[in-house]
Amino acid sequence: MLGKMFIRNLRCCQSSTVARIGFRCYRSSETSTIKTIGSVQEISRRHVQSWFRHRPTFLRPLPSVAVKIGTRMSSSPEGQDMMEVLACNSNQLADDVAAVGNNVAKRQKLVMDYLKVADRESKSVTAEFPDGLDWFNVTEPLTMQGSLRGKVVVLDFFTYCCINCMHILPNLKRLEHMYPIEEGLVVVGVHSAKFRNEKDSNNIRAAVERYEISHPVVNDNVAAMWRKLRVQCWPTLMILGPRANPLFVIMGEGSFEDLKLYISSAIRFYREKGELRRDSLPINLSNTAAVASNLKFPGKIACSLPTSAGFHAADSDAEELYAVSDSGNHRILIVQGDGVVRHKIGGKQSGFVDGSFEKARFNAPQGVAFQGCDVVFVADNENHAIRRIDLGTRQVSTVAGNGAQGNDRTGGKSGRDQPLSSPWDVAVYSTRDMDMSFHADDSKAPLKDVLLIAMAGIHQIWAVFLDDTIWWKFKKYPANTCWAIAGSGHEQNRNTSYPHSAAFAQPSGLAINREAKEVYLADSESSAIRKVSLVDGKVMAVAGGDRNPLDLFAFGDIDGKQYAAKFQHPLGVAYNPQDGCVYFADTYNHKIKKIDVTTNCATTCEFRESNGAVKRFNEPAGLCLDRSGRYLYVADTNNHELLVADLSDNTIRTVELQFRVPEEMDSAPDRSVRTLKADRAIQLHPGAACSLRLTFEFHFLGQTTKLTEGAPQHWSLRLPSTEWTSQERTKGTIDPSRERSLQLNITPPEQDPSTNGNGNSDSVTIGVDFRLNLCEGDVCFPKEFAVQLDVVYDGAGGSPTVVDRYDAQETYQIYLSRSKLSLKQA
């Protein structure tokens, strides 16, 4: 059948369009978009031969070697039929929604009509999480028919190596802020590993923390739910109703607007039916990072002075500095060779802000590269941007990218006009113009700097031309423009003499061989080390991977020559001209290895600690050499430490960081919370059954000030005692796209009027805490404050009037800007 034949060969999907083409259903004479199993099978048989004859080349099925999980999924025809029908219906709905454009009313009606039929027709899935699986972010396992019943559930089938899976995490986080668990939405990450290393619960726990995943995650290390539900690719989102009844499936990264429409409609639909439960879940966020090292998931490291052949210490008195991407702390550290931290750039909170070292903010930065000794370029991964740090002026600026994930595979723009997608590493290469005189005596021609970028999100190599440059095939590139220079954008391991016909699979590390004019790259998803000629763009194999460009499952832990060698998801790479070897972090094998570039033979490096024990790494991701080529620095990511190995005797030690300013005085924002107090107390009537409605209106003082859409906007309510109750909930979030105010309905306890007979009033306090995120123009900032409201039972003198019911209403206006915060009582 069409869906089965095509989709079982998918791996990581960048776009839901892939799945949509594979499962395309054609309308029958029925008006409903819900198809029966029989109609799907008939349509599939009728169109399969035609579709495969005319399918686009980038959708051609991959060989069976690339589908080791998918091919284990043929044992349950009932499950296969359910997934096919669900995919067919979901993709037909997506087509219908797209066809009505931006007409909100029609979009909502289409989804609500779909839900009515889906709710009536679909049966609850019988699949259940097996006993004995490891769970994260919860104190006890969840079950489909137990703790998740009565919730709209999003099952996110992911594997943490997959860049496309990482791309949808911000969308899921936005949904969780819009619809907390108490409002009926639960996201469950179902981790279904590609690599052996990813089946280890300790590694998954580290990934959950590194990527700041706050929803429940289960390690489905035997792919039980994957097989039972007939999942075929990463990422896949399956959305279930409150009876575990399947509603939608989205394969690939998809559209946030469609996902939000589906979720909001499902919550509204089942809330009106009275099937949603408002109870919470036993959430307990995982936290494993070592505190003592002051590092949290360090990603990459770079040296300010490049390693050179025949280096002698007397050749230069320039100071050697190291840039470290402290990814989990969202900052860059500039460190001296002795471990003294010279600069801390950015704070321990994520953000996308240019400016001084104290004000600047990054989001999980990865690659770092020096240009000279005073400029550091940063691959600001989750901001999808390239940042520039000037150590002289102590300023951070943005070179390319705008904070949002892009899908441009060509480039040509500069600055924030050029969208990027998950840049993972950077390297600076100096070249002379490659015009007709390139091979002549060009010693007097000026050098031009080119910033190379491993663009993991779209599987390409990009470049920012820092000067006007003539590059391959004599093409002229204006200064500061950003271009794709190699890779088609397809996720493959394809080597060719034509750079734009070549294909990469999540390139994640770069290292330049200046003598040979080549750049080596760690191609993580093909588990290979590859290289690109910086003379003409030819892409060549070095070691690892497979000759078949479509086989991205050729991984292992084997030393050997070229394709006989096997690695597992390498992330970091460094070239040493002193011994002619490429050193690389074989990340998922927890090893450092090296390749002799003259023979393409790979061998494992063994380093010993001071006590003679062999050093055990934990997903190392970044490498660099000092200028002499004797010392290899390693960012041992999941051990939260920086190491240095002496290549002359294979000893290794930890680099103890020495902060000039104590860490508790770091550049993280001030945690003190300002309290706003109302001018007058709220008055309630003693002896009456009272209700209290509080309305908080947000007013923005600046013309461009607003609540940041997609960012968390939290509030929580503090009541005087357990006798006071809230008619809804005591915490939640504000959706900036729908709300400019917050309304709370509170039921106070009755008070005996005799307690106020002496004319005195009893006073209690209600507190409302706000943790908001705002933007003014292109500057975003957090705003945390509390509102304190005094409440009195006042009988108006010594003889209060007896009433049966008293309803109080108060409105408060909160005025916000970057520099101001005030409260006014209406």
N, C-alpha and C positions, 0 to 999 in steps of 0.2 A: 504494500500500500504506500501511497505517496508520503504520508507523514512518517511512517515507520522506516521506510527505506532511506529517507533523507535525514531526518533529524537524529537518528541514532548515531550518525557519524559526526555530529557537532561536538565541539569541545567548549571553548570559551567563546561566547557570543558577544560581539560589540553592540549589535543593534537588534531590536526586536523585529526589524524588517526581515532578518534572516529566517526566523521562525515563522513569520507571517507568510512569506512566500512558500515555505515548505509545507504549511498546513492550509493553504488557500482553499476556502470552501466557496462554492458557487451557489447563489440563491436558488432555492426551489420555489414552487408556487406558493409556499406558506409564507405568511407575513412575519412569523417569528424568526428570530435569528438563532434559536436553539435547534440544533440538528440531532437527529436520532443516530444511533450507532449504525443502523442499516444504511441510512443515506450517506453517511461519511464513507463507509466501505464502498458503496456503489460509485460515489463521486471519485474516490481515490483510484479505483480500478479503471474508470473511464479516462482519467486525465493523467495518470502516472507516466505513460509513454510519451505523451505530448510535452509534459512539463520537463522531463529529463532531456528531451531532444532540444528544447529551447531555453534551458536554464542558463542564468549568467555564469560565467566562468568562475567567479569567486564563490559560488554556491555548490560547486561540484563535490560529490561525496568524497570523504577521505578514506584511505585504506583501513582495513580492520585493525591494524596494529595501533591505530590512534583512538580506539574506542573500547578499551579494556573494561571500563565500567559499564558502558552502554550495552556491550554485547552479552553481559550477564543478565539481561533483563527480558528474556523471552519466555519465562516460565509461567506467567500468569496472563492469559488472554484477556481476562476481565479487566485487569488493571490497564492493559494496553488500550483497550477500547475506551475506558474512561478518559485517559490522557488525550487520546486522539480527538474524542468528541469535545473535550474541554478546550483543547488548543484550537480546534476548528471554530468553535463558537466564539472564543475570546478574540481570535484574529478577525472574524467577520464583524464583531462588535467594534474592534479598533478601526476597521475600514469605514464602518458606518459613522463612527464618531468623527473621524478625520474628514469625511465627506461634508459634514455640516459646518466645518470651519470653526469660527469663534462664537457661534450662536450658543450661548450658555444654556438657555432654556431647552433647546433641542438636544444638546449633548446630555443634559441631566435626564431628560425624558427617555432618551434611548437606553441609558443605563438602567433607569428604574424599571422600564418595561422588560428589559433583559432579566433583571433580578427577579421579577415576579414569576417569570417562566422558569428560570434556573432554580429558584427556591422550591417550586412545585415539582419539577422534573427530577432534580438530582437527588441521589441517595448519599447518605453519610459514608465517608471512606472508612473502611474497616482496618486500615493500616494503623498501627500503634507503635510508639517508640519502644523498642525492646528494653527489657530490664537489664540493668548493669552498665548502661552507657554513662559516660562522664558528662556532667552538666556544668555550665559556667554561668555566673551572674544570678544564680538562684540557689536557695538552700536545700531544695529537694527536687527530684525529677518532676517534669510536667507530663500530663497525659491528655490525649485528644478528647477522651470521654469523661475526664475528671476536671482537672484544674483549668483546662482550656475550653470547656463547654460553656456556652453562653457568651463567647467572645468571637469577634471577627479576627481570624488568625492569618498572618502572612508567614508562610514557610519560605525562608530564603535559603535555597540550596546553593552553597558556595564552597570554595576552597581558597585558602588565604594566599596562595601564590598568584591567583588570577587577578590581573589588573582590572578586568571588567567587573569582577565581583566587588573590588574595592570602590569602583566608580559609583555603585548604587548605594553604598553605605550612607553618604550624606542625605540621599533622598529618603531612606528609611528613617534616619534620625529626625528629619523634618516632620515626617508623618507621626513619629512617636511624640514629638513635642505638640503637634496639633491635636492628637487624640491619645491622651494618656491611658494607661491600662484601665483606670477606673471609668473611663468613658467607653470602653468596650473593644479597644484594639490591642492585640498582642503580636509582636514580631518575634519569631523564633528562628534563629540561625541554625540551619542543619548542615554541619560541616561534613562534606563528603570529599575525601582527599583524592588528589591526583597523584602526588608523590608519597612515597612510603614515610618520609619524614613528617609529613603533615598528619599522619594518623596518631602521632604521639600527643597525648593530652597536655603535657607540659608545654609543648610548642604551640598548641592551639590557645592555651591560656595566655601565653605571652603575646600572641597575635591579637587576641581579644582586647588586651590592655593597650597594645601598641596602636591599634586602630580605634581606640576609645569606643568600643562597642558596648552599649549599655543594656541591650536586650538579652534575653536568655539565649544561650548557644549550647547545642548538644554535639558531642563528638560521635557521629554515626560512622565509626571506623570500619564497619563491615558493609556500609552502603545499604543498610536494611530498608530505610525509608525511601532512598533513591530507587531501589529496585521495586519495592512494593507499589510506589506511585508512578513508576515508569518515567522518571525524570531522565532527560537525555543530554542536557548541556549545562554548563556553568555560564552565567548565573541563571537560575530559574526561580521565579516567584510564583508560588501557588497560594491563592487566597481562598480561604474556607469560611463558611458561615458558622453561626453559633452551634449548629448540630454536627460540625465537621463535614458539612456538605460543600462540595467543590463549587466555586463560583467563577473564578478567573484563573488563567495562567499567563504569565509574561516571561518569554524567553529572551535573554539578552539584556542590555542595559535599559532599553525602553525609554519611555517619556515620563517625567515626573508628573506632568499635568494629567496624563491619562491615569497614572497610578493614584494620584490624589482624588481624581473624579471617581474611580472605582471604590476606593476606601470610604470616602465621605458618603457616597450613595449607599453603600452597604450598611454603614453605621446608622444612617438615617432610616433606611428601610427596616432594619431589625429593631431599632429603637421604637419605631411606630408600632411594630408588631409585639412589643413587650418581651422580646427574646434575649435582650442583652443584659448581662450581669454587670454590676458596678463594683464588684469586689476587686481587691488587689491580688498580687501574686507575691510569693516569698522572694523578692528581689534582694540580692546581695552582691554588689559589684566585685569582680575579681580584682585583686591588686597584688602583684608579685614583684614589682620592680625593686631592686636593691636601693636603699636610701644612702648607704654609706659611701658609695662611689660618686655621688652627685651627678651621675649620668643616667639617662633613661633611654634605652634603645638607640645608642649612637649608630648612625648610618654610614657616613663616609668620612674620610680624612684626606687632607692634601697638604703638601709641603710647599713653602714659598719659593724654595730654590730647587730647580729641576735637577734630577740625577744626571750626571754626565760621565762619559767614559774617560778614563785616565784622570779622574779628579784628584787633586792634591789640596790638603787643608790650607796651604799657604796661598792658594790661588785667589781667595776672596775672603774679605772680612765681613761680608754681608751677614746680617742676623738671620738665623733659620727659625721660621715660625710655622705653626701647624694650624690649619682650620679644621674644626671638628663639627659635624652636624649632629647636635644633641637632639635627635629627632623627637623623642618622646617628651622632651621639655620645650619643644618648638623654638629652639634658639641655636645660635652659632657661637662656638667658643674659639677664641684665638689663643693658642697655647704655645709657650716657649718649650724648647727641647727638654728642659728640666722639669716640666710639668706645671710651671707657674702659669695661671690663667691671666693673660694680658687684657682680654676684652670679653665681656658677655654681651651678646647682641640679640635683642629680642627678649621676650619674657617667657615665663613658664605657662602662659596661656596662649592658645592659638589665635590668629587674626591675620589680616592682610592690611598692614599699615606701613607706609614709608615714614622716614624721619630720623630722628636721633637714635642712638643705640638703645636708649631707655624706652622710647616710644614705639620703635619699630616692632612689628609682629610678623611671625612666620607661621606656617601650618605644616608640620611634619616635614621639615626640609631634609633633603637627601644629599645630592652631589655638591661638592665644593671645589673650586679651582682658583688659584692665584693668577692674576695678571700683574707681573712685577711683584713687588713686596708690599704694595699699599692698597691693592684692589682685590677683592674676593668676589667671585660670582657664585651664586647659590641656585641649585635646582629646588625651588620651593614647591615640593611635590603636590601637596593637597590644595595649594592655592593655584596650581596649574600656571606657574609663573617662573620667570628667571629674574632674580634680584641681584643688585650690585651693592657691595659694601665698600665704602671708602674709608680706610683706616686713618687717613690723614684728617679728613673733615668730620669723621665719626657720624656719617650719614648713610642711610639705606635708601635706595631708589629701585624702581621697577624697570627692567630692560624690555621684557615682553610678557604677555599674559595679563589677564584682568581679574583673576580670582575665580573664574568660572571655567568649567571644562569645555574645551572646543573640539571640533571634529574636522578642522581644516587640514588637509593632507598636502597642501602646496605651499602656503605662506606667501611672503612678499610685503607684509606690513611691518610696522615697527611699534615699539612701546606697547601700551595697553590696547592698541587697535588689533594686535595680532594674538588671537586665542591659541592656547596650547593645551596639551592633554598629558598630564602626569609626567613631566620631565623628571628623570631619575638620576642622571649624572651629567657632569659638564667637564670640559677640558679645553684649555687654551692652546691653539696652534698658531705659530708664526710662519708666514709664507711671503714670498715675493709674488708680484702679479704674474699670472700664468699666461702671459701674452706670447707673441711670436718669438720674443727674445728670452723666453724662460730658460732654455738650455744653454744660453750663451753665458759669458762671464757677467754675472749680475751682482757682484760683490758690492757695487755701489747703489744698487736698487734698494729702496726702503722696504723694511719688513712690515707686513700687514697682519694684524691679529684677528683670528677667527675663533669664535667660541662654539665648539661642537657640543651638541646636546643629544643625549640618549632619550628619545621621546617614547617612553615605555607604553604610554596609553594608546598610541596609534602605530606602534611597531615600526618606527622610522628613526633615521638619524637626521637631525636638523642642525642649522648653523646660524649664528648671529654674526654678521660681518661688521666688525667694529670699526673698520675703515672702508673707504671705497676700494673695492677689490675686483680684480679680474681672476676668475676661478676656472674650473674645468670647462673645457671646450670654448675658452676665451670669453665666457659669459661675464658681463659686468654686473656687480651687485653694489647698490648704494650703501653707504655707511649706515649702520644701526638697523638695517632690515634683517628680517628673520625668515629663513627658507628651509624647506625640506630638501636635503641633498642626496639622500639614499634611502631606498626602501619604498615599496609600492603601497604599504599600509596593510597588506594581507599578513596574517600571522602564520609565517612559514619559515623554514630554514633553507632559503634558496640563494645559492651563490651564482654570480654571473658577472660578466665584464661590464654590464650596463647598470649603473647604480640605481636607477629608478625602476628597473625590472627585478632587482634583488628583493628579498623579503626577509624580515627579521621577526623574532618572536619575543617581544617584551625586552628589548635591550636595556640593561640596567647598570652597566659599568663601562668606563672608557679609560684607556691609557695610551699615550702617544709614544711611538718610536720615532724620534726626530731624525735619527740617522737614515732609517729606511723610508721615512716619510709615510708612515702607516699609523693607523689607530686601531688598537685591539679593543674588542668589546666582549663583555659577558652577556651572551644572549640567553637569558634565564629560562624561558619556556621551552627552548630547544635543547637546553642543558649542554650548550656548546660555547667554546671560545672561538671567535671569528675575527677577521680583520678587514679593513677597508683601506685601499690605497688612497693617499692624500694627493697623489699626482693626477689620477684619472678616474677615481671612484670605483675601481674594480673591487668586488666583494669576494672574499676567499675564506675557505675553511682553515682552521688551525688545528683544533682537536675537540673531540666529543661530538655528540649528536649523531646523525645518521646521514647517509648519502641521499636518502629519499627526503626531499624538501618538505613533504607533508607529514612526516613522522615526527611528532613532538613528544613521543613517549619513549624515546631511546635514551633512558637515563639509567644510572647505576653508580657503582663505586669501583672502577677498574682503572689501574694505571696502564698506559699503552701508547701506541702511536696513532695519531689522527683519529679516524673513526673507531678504531678498536678501543680507545679510551672512553670511559663513561663517567659522567659527572651528574650531579643532581641540583639543578636550579642555582647556578653560580651567579653572584651579584656584584662582586668587586674584582678589579683587575689592576695590576701595576706592572710596568715594564722596567727592567733593570739593565741598562746598557753595560754594566760592569761584567756581568756573566752571560748576557744574551738570553735571559729567561723572562718569560711572562709569569708573574706570580698572580694567583687568583684565589678568591674565596669560594671554595666549593661548598656553598652555604648550607644546603640541606644534608650534606654528608658531614658537616661540622669539621671541615678540614681546610688547611691551606695547601695548595698544590702549585707546581710550577711546570712550565712547558719550555723546552729548549726550542727556540724559534728556528734553528737551522735544521732540526730533525723532526719537529712537531711531536716529540715524545713527551708525555705527561707523567710526572711522578709525584708522590705524596711527600710533603715536608713534615718532618717530625721534630718538634721543639720540646725542650725539657726545662722544667722549672728549677729553682735553686736547690730543691730537695731531691732532684734526679727524676721526679715523676714526669711522665709525658703529659704535656698540656692538652686539656680537652676544651675545645671551643664549643660555642652554642650559637649556631647560625651566624657566623661572622659575615659581614656584608661590605666592609670597606677596607682598602689597603692603600698604602703609599710608602715610598722609600725616602730616606733622607738623601741629602745631596751626594754623600759619598757612595751610596749604594750598599753600604754595609748593614744598615738598620732598616728593618721592615716593620712599619707600624700597622697595627690591626685594630679595627673597630669590631670588637666581639659583641655583637648586638644584644643577644639575649642574656649574656652575662653582665651587661651594663658596665663594660669596662673597656679601657684603652690599653693595648699591649704593645711592647716593642720587642722584636726578635733580633738577635745578633746572628747574621747569616754566616759569620766566620766560624762560630762554634755551635750554632743551633740552640743557644739558650734563649729564654724568653722571660720577661718580667712585666709586671703591671706598672703603668705610668700613673703615679699617684698625683692627682690634680691638686694644686694649691691655689685656693681662691684668695685674692688680695682682700676682697670684701666677703664677710661671712655669707653663706648661702641664704640665711634667713633675711638678709638685707638685699636680696637679688632684685632685679628690675621687674618682678611680677607686680601687678597693680596693687594699690593699697587695699587691704581687706577690711578696713574700718567701714562700718555701715552707718550712714547718716539717717537720723530719725526725724520725721516730719510729724508735728503734733497739731491737731486741729484746734481752732480758736475756741470753740465752745463744746461742751459735753453733749452727748446724746441723752435725751430724757425719755425714760420709760415710766409707765404708770404702775405703781405697786398694786398687787391684788388682781390685775387683769391678765388675761391670756395675751401676751405680746408677740408681735412679729417685728423684725427689723430688716429693712432693705437698704443696702449700702451700694451706691454707684460711684465708681471711680472713672472720671473722664480724663483722657490723655490729651494734652495740648502741647504743641511743639513751637518753641520760640523762634527757631530759625526756619527760613523758607525751605531749606533742603533737609531739615531734620525729620526723621521718620523712624519707626520701628523697622528693624532689618527683617525682611521677609526670608523665611527659611531658617533663621537663627532662633535659638531657644528664648522664649519669653515666659519666665516662670513667675508664679505667685503662690503664696501659701498663707493660710489664715490661722491665727492663734487666738483661741477663745479662752475666756477667763477660767472655765472649769468644765468638767465632763457633763454638767447639767445643761450647758449651752450646746446647741446642735446647729449644724448647717444643713439646709434642705438639699443641697447638692453634694459638695465635697469640700475638703479643707485645703486642697492644693490642685494646681492645674497649670495650663498654659494659655496664652493669648495668641490667636492667629491674626497677624497684622493685615492679611489680605481681606479679612472679614470684620475685624473688630477694632474699634478705637476706644473701647471702654470695657470695664469689668463690673458685673453686677453680682452681688452676694446676698442671699436670703438666709437670715439667721433666726432661729427660734430661741429666745431667752427663757429662762425658768421663771415661773410665777414667784412673786415675793409677797409675803404676808404684809398687808397694809399697816398692821399694828406696829411693825418694826420702824415705821416712819412717822409714828404718831407724835413724836416730839419735834417734828419739823426738820430733822436732819436727813440727809440723803446718803445712801450707800453708794460708793463709787467703785467700779471695776474697769478693766482695760481690755480692749480688743486690739490686736496687732495684725497688720497685713504686711507681709514681706514681699518685695518685688526684686527680681533679678532679670533685668531687661538688657537687650542689645539694640543699639541704635546706630544710625548712620547720618552723617552730615556731608553731603557731596560724596566724595570717594573715601572719606575717613569713617571708619566704624569703631565703636567703643562700647564697653559695658557700662551699665548704670545699676547700682545696687543700693536700695534704700528701704526703710521701714516706715509705715504710717501707724501712729499711735492714736487711738480713739478712746476717750474716757466716756463711760456710760454711768448714768445715775438713775436710781429709782426715786423720783421726786414727786411727792404728794402735794406740791403747791401749798406749802404752809402746814399747819398742824392738822387740818381737816381735809384730807384728800377726798375727792369725789370718787365714789365707787363706780367702776365701769367693768363690763364683762370682757371687752376686747379693746386692745390698743395697738394700732399699727403705726410704726415710725418709719420714716424715710429720710435719708440723708444723702446728699450728693457732694462729692469732693472733686475738685479740679486740680490735676497734677500737671505742672508746667515743666517741660523738659528741654534741655539743650546740652551741648557738650560741656559747658561751663556753669550752667545754672540748674537749680532744682528747687521747686517751691510747691506749697499746698495751699489751696484756697477752698474754704467751705462755702457752698452756694446757699 
